[in-house]
């Protein structure tokens, strides 16, 4: 049986940012909600009016949704997570329409495994650096994103 939207969201939060503290997990949850709520571009089409599951399950977006990475089994997936009450609380907070102001309208996040965040992410210049929260860099859409 597939996970409920709430369960899937809590597992994604744990998988993508479980070691990043409350602010890091809220930041990642905010990106998901920003994608579900944006009124233009690729994520607008994917969300089909705000469907969070569509955003989470969009192919190629989240390593934690991939069972194979680089030809190898990926043990770090939503399917191997056991969310705690904290993860569910953050998922519920986000599903209620909340986002963290400190990441603004960011649509992308990236862990560069470095102290320096690239200016643009993803490749193609559709996101520009907005802020860093712990190990993740967060990116707001550029004008170019509107054409996606």
N, C-alpha and C positions, 0 to 999 in steps of 0.2 A: 504494500500500500504506500502511495507517495506521501511525503511529508506535507502537513498543512503549511500554509504560507507563513504562519507564525513560527512553526518549528524550523522550517527551512531558513528563515531569516535569522533566528537565534543561532543556528548551526553555522551559518555563513559569518556572522559577527564573531563567534568564537574562533572559527578557523582563520579568518583573515586578520583579526586584530586582538585575539584573546590575551596576548602578552603585552598589550599596549595600554592597559589601564582603562578606566572609565572614559576619559576624554578620547583616547584612541578608538575605542569601540564605538562611541557616539559619533565620532568623525566618519568612520566607515559607514555606519548606518545612515548618516546624513547624505553621503554620496548616493546611496541606493535610492533614498527618497527624492533627492534632487533629480536624479535620472527619471524617476517615475512621474515627477511633477513638471518637468520642463515642457514648455508649450511649442517647441520646434525641434527640428533636427532628428537624428537617428534614434535617440532614446524616446522621443515623443512617439515616433512610429512603432517602436518596439513595445512600449508600455501600453499602447492601445487604450489610452484614457486613464492611466495611473495604475496599471497592473504590476504590482511589485514582483510577483513570481516571474513574469515575463522578463523583467530587468535582471533578476538573479540568474535565470536560466539562459539568458542570451549567450549563444556559443562564443567562446573565446574571450570572455570578459574577466572571469575570476579563476585563478589557479585552483582554488578550493572546490570548484565545480568540475574539475578535470580528473578523471581516474588514471589517465596516462599523461605524463609530461616528459618530453624528450625521449619518447620510446620506452620509458620506464614506468612501472606502477607508482602512482602518487599516493602515499599513505596519508597525506595531509589534505583530506577531503571532508566535505560536510557529512559524508556517509560514515565517517569514523569519529565524529564529534559526539560528545555528551554534554550538552549545554547545562549550565547552572541557572539558578534563579536570576542571577545578574544578567545573563545573556537574554533571557526571556523578558526581563524588565526593560532592557534597552530596545529590544525588538518591539515591544508594546509601545514604548515611548515614541519610536519612529513611526510605527503604523498608525499612531494617533495623529500624525501630521507634523510632528516636531522635527526640527533639524538644529544642529549646533551652529550658532552664529559665527564661531571662530573658524569655520571652514567655508563660510559664505555660500556661494552657489556652485561650489566645486562639483565636477562630474567625474573626476578621475583621481585615483590615488596610486602611489607607487612606492615601494621600498627599494631605494637604490643601493642598499648595503654599503653606504658611504655617508660621510658627514655633509656632502654637498648634494643638493637637489638640482637636477637638470632644469633649465629654464622652461622648456616645453616638454609636454608629455600628453598623450602618446605621440609617436612619430607622425609628422604631417602638420604640426603646428596647430592642432585643434584645442589644445589645453595649455594654459600658461600658469606658472607657479603662483599659487595663492598663499600657502603657508606650509609649515611643517609641524606635525604633531608626533612627538616621539620619533619612531623610525620611519614613518610614512610622510611622503610629500603629497600635497593636495593641489589639484589643478582646476582652475576655473575655465569655462569655455571661452575661446576666442571668437572673433567674428567669423572665422573660417569654419567653426563648428556648425554654424547655421546652414551650411551647404551640404552637410552630411546626410 
